[in-house]
């Protein structure tokens, strides 16, 4: 897991869905949220980016940090 900066849509609550994030110095746009769930630490998402990669994004409220984990690259 790597620390990342995440841009989120926040309506009634914080981080309802991620819209983009910066990973390894590059801004990646989220094209779909495949799964969203709540952990004891905060919200988490499995997402797809515009370039076809699949990530897990997770927020830890106690230290106000997002992390990302790359699952796969689509061919």
C-alpha angles and dihedrals in degrees: 000000000000127000112250140174111243129198110209140185106237118187119150091355139020118278101006088165137349117243101180141347140191113242122176091345096309127106111231122195118221110230098177141010108218097181137005127189142158120245125191086259098047143285124336132189141190106215143174122223129216090258092056101257122138120219141173113225119193132181124211109201096192092068098020093237136137124211131194132205121191111224104179147338117232118227 
